[in-house]
């Protein structure tokens, strides 16, 4: 919205300038905001690790243990559809 307003006011093209917002927060709010951002980054990393571990577990349970997609879903606490997405492609047509 600021870009639109400046563009109209200054009669300039929107892409001819850049707008940056630098909020000035009180120390307590700034610290809380930083904690929230750090926690979200940590959660994103944990989610990626969980996704990798789940993919590896699906592969191992199907290929190494010979379990069905439904059995793997039950063991991992995810849906059959999610296991089918993660399953090695040769498994998708053979087991179920």
PyMOL commands that place a pseudoatom at each C-alpha (Angstrom):
pseudoatom trace, name=CA, resn=UNK, resi=1, chain=A, elem=C, hetatm=0, pos=[0.000, 0.000, 0.000]
pseudoatom trace, name=CA, resn=UNK, resi=2, chain=A, elem=C, hetatm=0, pos=[2.868, 2.344, 0.748]
pseudoatom trace, name=CA, resn=UNK, resi=3, chain=A, elem=C, hetatm=0, pos=[4.314, 1.716, -2.720]
pseudoatom trace, name=CA, resn=UNK, resi=4, chain=A, elem=C, hetatm=0, pos=[0.972, 2.562, -4.319]
pseudoatom trace, name=CA, resn=UNK, resi=5, chain=A, elem=C, hetatm=0, pos=[0.621, 5.752, -2.299]
pseudoatom trace, name=CA, resn=UNK, resi=6, chain=A, elem=C, hetatm=0, pos=[4.175, 6.943, -3.034]
pseudoatom trace, name=CA, resn=UNK, resi=7, chain=A, elem=C, hetatm=0, pos=[3.788, 6.098, -6.704]
pseudoatom trace, name=CA, resn=UNK, resi=8, chain=A, elem=C, hetatm=0, pos=[0.641, 8.211, -6.953]
pseudoatom trace, name=CA, resn=UNK, resi=9, chain=A, elem=C, hetatm=0, pos=[1.938, 11.062, -4.815]
pseudoatom trace, name=CA, resn=UNK, resi=10, chain=A, elem=C, hetatm=0, pos=[5.328, 11.337, -6.518]
pseudoatom trace, name=CA, resn=UNK, resi=11, chain=A, elem=C, hetatm=0, pos=[3.978, 10.418, -9.981]
pseudoatom trace, name=CA, resn=UNK, resi=12, chain=A, elem=C, hetatm=0, pos=[6.603, 7.690, -10.351]
pseudoatom trace, name=CA, resn=UNK, resi=13, chain=A, elem=C, hetatm=0, pos=[6.457, 4.103, -11.552]
pseudoatom trace, name=CA, resn=UNK, resi=14, chain=A, elem=C, hetatm=0, pos=[6.112, 1.553, -8.741]
pseudoatom trace, name=CA, resn=UNK, resi=15, chain=A, elem=C, hetatm=0, pos=[9.232, -0.313, -9.810]
pseudoatom trace, name=CA, resn=UNK, resi=16, chain=A, elem=C, hetatm=0, pos=[11.379, 2.841, -9.893]
pseudoatom trace, name=CA, resn=UNK, resi=17, chain=A, elem=C, hetatm=0, pos=[11.890, 2.874, -6.115]
pseudoatom trace, name=CA, resn=UNK, resi=18, chain=A, elem=C, hetatm=0, pos=[12.005, 0.567, -3.147]
pseudoatom trace, name=CA, resn=UNK, resi=19, chain=A, elem=C, hetatm=0, pos=[10.179, 0.780, 0.167]
pseudoatom trace, name=CA, resn=UNK, resi=20, chain=A, elem=C, hetatm=0, pos=[11.553, -0.841, 3.296]
pseudoatom trace, name=CA, resn=UNK, resi=21, chain=A, elem=C, hetatm=0, pos=[9.898, -0.941, 6.696]
pseudoatom trace, name=CA, resn=UNK, resi=22, chain=A, elem=C, hetatm=0, pos=[12.076, -0.840, 9.773]
pseudoatom trace, name=CA, resn=UNK, resi=23, chain=A, elem=C, hetatm=0, pos=[9.878, -1.117, 12.860]
pseudoatom trace, name=CA, resn=UNK, resi=24, chain=A, elem=C, hetatm=0, pos=[11.203, 0.251, 16.131]
pseudoatom trace, name=CA, resn=UNK, resi=25, chain=A, elem=C, hetatm=0, pos=[9.954, -1.978, 18.920]
pseudoatom trace, name=CA, resn=UNK, resi=26, chain=A, elem=C, hetatm=0, pos=[10.372, -1.632, 22.645]
pseudoatom trace, name=CA, resn=UNK, resi=27, chain=A, elem=C, hetatm=0, pos=[13.033, -4.005, 24.054]
pseudoatom trace, name=CA, resn=UNK, resi=28, chain=A, elem=C, hetatm=0, pos=[10.531, -6.425, 25.595]
pseudoatom trace, name=CA, resn=UNK, resi=29, chain=A, elem=C, hetatm=0, pos=[8.468, -6.730, 22.433]
pseudoatom trace, name=CA, resn=UNK, resi=30, chain=A, elem=C, hetatm=0, pos=[11.589, -6.991, 20.291]
pseudoatom trace, name=CA, resn=UNK, resi=31, chain=A, elem=C, hetatm=0, pos=[12.881, -9.884, 22.418]
pseudoatom trace, name=CA, resn=UNK, resi=32, chain=A, elem=C, hetatm=0, pos=[9.515, -11.660, 22.302]
pseudoatom trace, name=CA, resn=UNK, resi=33, chain=A, elem=C, hetatm=0, pos=[9.358, -11.211, 18.531]
pseudoatom trace, name=CA, resn=UNK, resi=34, chain=A, elem=C, hetatm=0, pos=[12.856, -12.630, 18.104]
pseudoatom trace, name=CA, resn=UNK, resi=35, chain=A, elem=C, hetatm=0, pos=[11.967, -15.634, 20.278]
pseudoatom trace, name=CA, resn=UNK, resi=36, chain=A, elem=C, hetatm=0, pos=[8.900, -16.289, 18.137]
pseudoatom trace, name=CA, resn=UNK, resi=37, chain=A, elem=C, hetatm=0, pos=[10.939, -16.106, 14.932]
pseudoatom trace, name=CA, resn=UNK, resi=38, chain=A, elem=C, hetatm=0, pos=[13.617, -18.418, 16.336]
pseudoatom trace, name=CA, resn=UNK, resi=39, chain=A, elem=C, hetatm=0, pos=[10.982, -20.897, 17.524]
pseudoatom trace, name=CA, resn=UNK, resi=40, chain=A, elem=C, hetatm=0, pos=[9.380, -20.936, 14.077]
pseudoatom trace, name=CA, resn=UNK, resi=41, chain=A, elem=C, hetatm=0, pos=[12.763, -21.559, 12.436]
pseudoatom trace, name=CA, resn=UNK, resi=42, chain=A, elem=C, hetatm=0, pos=[13.403, -24.397, 14.880]
pseudoatom trace, name=CA, resn=UNK, resi=43, chain=A, elem=C, hetatm=0, pos=[9.948, -25.848, 14.181]
pseudoatom trace, name=CA, resn=UNK, resi=44, chain=A, elem=C, hetatm=0, pos=[10.601, -25.686, 10.437]
pseudoatom trace, name=CA, resn=UNK, resi=45, chain=A, elem=C, hetatm=0, pos=[13.889, -27.557, 10.896]
pseudoatom trace, name=CA, resn=UNK, resi=46, chain=A, elem=C, hetatm=0, pos=[12.186, -30.166, 13.089]
pseudoatom trace, name=CA, resn=UNK, resi=47, chain=A, elem=C, hetatm=0, pos=[9.413, -30.611, 10.533]
pseudoatom trace, name=CA, resn=UNK, resi=48, chain=A, elem=C, hetatm=0, pos=[11.961, -31.174, 7.776]
pseudoatom trace, name=CA, resn=UNK, resi=49, chain=A, elem=C, hetatm=0, pos=[13.797, -33.715, 9.944]
pseudoatom trace, name=CA, resn=UNK, resi=50, chain=A, elem=C, hetatm=0, pos=[10.507, -35.489, 10.677]
pseudoatom trace, name=CA, resn=UNK, resi=51, chain=A, elem=C, hetatm=0, pos=[9.639, -35.596, 6.973]
pseudoatom trace, name=CA, resn=UNK, resi=52, chain=A, elem=C, hetatm=0, pos=[13.042, -37.068, 6.125]
pseudoatom trace, name=CA, resn=UNK, resi=53, chain=A, elem=C, hetatm=0, pos=[12.802, -39.647, 8.900]
pseudoatom trace, name=CA, resn=UNK, resi=54, chain=A, elem=C, hetatm=0, pos=[9.274, -40.579, 7.814]
pseudoatom trace, name=CA, resn=UNK, resi=55, chain=A, elem=C, hetatm=0, pos=[10.374, -41.080, 4.192]
pseudoatom trace, name=CA, resn=UNK, resi=56, chain=A, elem=C, hetatm=0, pos=[13.261, -43.267, 5.359]
pseudoatom trace, name=CA, resn=UNK, resi=57, chain=A, elem=C, hetatm=0, pos=[11.001, -45.261, 7.687]
pseudoatom trace, name=CA, resn=UNK, resi=58, chain=A, elem=C, hetatm=0, pos=[8.425, -45.829, 4.940]
pseudoatom trace, name=CA, resn=UNK, resi=59, chain=A, elem=C, hetatm=0, pos=[11.104, -47.127, 2.610]
pseudoatom trace, name=CA, resn=UNK, resi=60, chain=A, elem=C, hetatm=0, pos=[12.653, -49.391, 5.253]
pseudoatom trace, name=CA, resn=UNK, resi=61, chain=A, elem=C, hetatm=0, pos=[9.351, -50.782, 6.482]
pseudoatom trace, name=CA, resn=UNK, resi=62, chain=A, elem=C, hetatm=0, pos=[8.208, -51.608, 2.958]
pseudoatom trace, name=CA, resn=UNK, resi=63, chain=A, elem=C, hetatm=0, pos=[11.433, -52.744, 1.329]
pseudoatom trace, name=CA, resn=UNK, resi=64, chain=A, elem=C, hetatm=0, pos=[13.278, -54.261, 4.280]
pseudoatom trace, name=CA, resn=UNK, resi=65, chain=A, elem=C, hetatm=0, pos=[10.368, -55.567, 6.336]
pseudoatom trace, name=CA, resn=UNK, resi=66, chain=A, elem=C, hetatm=0, pos=[7.874, -56.289, 3.572]
pseudoatom trace, name=CA, resn=UNK, resi=67, chain=A, elem=C, hetatm=0, pos=[5.003, -54.491, 5.276]
pseudoatom trace, name=CA, resn=UNK, resi=68, chain=A, elem=C, hetatm=0, pos=[1.956, -53.273, 3.382]
pseudoatom trace, name=CA, resn=UNK, resi=69, chain=A, elem=C, hetatm=0, pos=[1.201, -49.609, 2.924]
pseudoatom trace, name=CA, resn=UNK, resi=70, chain=A, elem=C, hetatm=0, pos=[-1.689, -49.886, 5.377]
pseudoatom trace, name=CA, resn=UNK, resi=71, chain=A, elem=C, hetatm=0, pos=[0.532, -51.530, 8.009]
pseudoatom trace, name=CA, resn=UNK, resi=72, chain=A, elem=C, hetatm=0, pos=[3.153, -48.806, 7.588]
pseudoatom trace, name=CA, resn=UNK, resi=73, chain=A, elem=C, hetatm=0, pos=[0.489, -46.110, 7.895]
pseudoatom trace, name=CA, resn=UNK, resi=74, chain=A, elem=C, hetatm=0, pos=[-0.752, -47.655, 11.131]
pseudoatom trace, name=CA, resn=UNK, resi=75, chain=A, elem=C, hetatm=0, pos=[2.765, -47.964, 12.576]
pseudoatom trace, name=CA, resn=UNK, resi=76, chain=A, elem=C, hetatm=0, pos=[3.758, -44.396, 11.719]
pseudoatom trace, name=CA, resn=UNK, resi=77, chain=A, elem=C, hetatm=0, pos=[0.439, -42.797, 12.607]
pseudoatom trace, name=CA, resn=UNK, resi=78, chain=A, elem=C, hetatm=0, pos=[-0.084, -41.274, 9.186]
pseudoatom trace, name=CA, resn=UNK, resi=79, chain=A, elem=C, hetatm=0, pos=[-2.704, -41.850, 6.511]
pseudoatom trace, name=CA, resn=UNK, resi=80, chain=A, elem=C, hetatm=0, pos=[-2.533, -44.652, 3.971]
pseudoatom trace, name=CA, resn=UNK, resi=81, chain=A, elem=C, hetatm=0, pos=[-2.541, -41.937, 1.286]
pseudoatom trace, name=CA, resn=UNK, resi=82, chain=A, elem=C, hetatm=0, pos=[0.533, -40.282, 2.788]
pseudoatom trace, name=CA, resn=UNK, resi=83, chain=A, elem=C, hetatm=0, pos=[2.399, -43.583, 2.862]
pseudoatom trace, name=CA, resn=UNK, resi=84, chain=A, elem=C, hetatm=0, pos=[1.396, -44.193, -0.759]
pseudoatom trace, name=CA, resn=UNK, resi=85, chain=A, elem=C, hetatm=0, pos=[2.890, -40.802, -1.669]
pseudoatom trace, name=CA, resn=UNK, resi=86, chain=A, elem=C, hetatm=0, pos=[6.143, -41.614, 0.116]
pseudoatom trace, name=CA, resn=UNK, resi=87, chain=A, elem=C, hetatm=0, pos=[6.426, -45.260, -0.946]
pseudoatom trace, name=CA, resn=UNK, resi=88, chain=A, elem=C, hetatm=0, pos=[9.073, -46.237, -3.466]
pseudoatom trace, name=CA, resn=UNK, resi=89, chain=A, elem=C, hetatm=0, pos=[7.479, -46.252, -6.917]
pseudoatom trace, name=CA, resn=UNK, resi=90, chain=A, elem=C, hetatm=0, pos=[7.869, -50.017, -7.465]
pseudoatom trace, name=CA, resn=UNK, resi=91, chain=A, elem=C, hetatm=0, pos=[5.831, -50.577, -4.295]
pseudoatom trace, name=CA, resn=UNK, resi=92, chain=A, elem=C, hetatm=0, pos=[2.863, -48.458, -5.316]
pseudoatom trace, name=CA, resn=UNK, resi=93, chain=A, elem=C, hetatm=0, pos=[1.689, -50.993, -7.858]
pseudoatom trace, name=CA, resn=UNK, resi=94, chain=A, elem=C, hetatm=0, pos=[2.710, -54.153, -5.996]
pseudoatom trace, name=CA, resn=UNK, resi=95, chain=A, elem=C, hetatm=0, pos=[1.724, -53.824, -2.347]
pseudoatom trace, name=CA, resn=UNK, resi=96, chain=A, elem=C, hetatm=0, pos=[-1.223, -52.328, -0.598]
for i in range(1, 96): cmd.bond("trace and resi %d" % i, "trace and resi %d" % (i + 1))
show_as sticks, trace
zoom trace
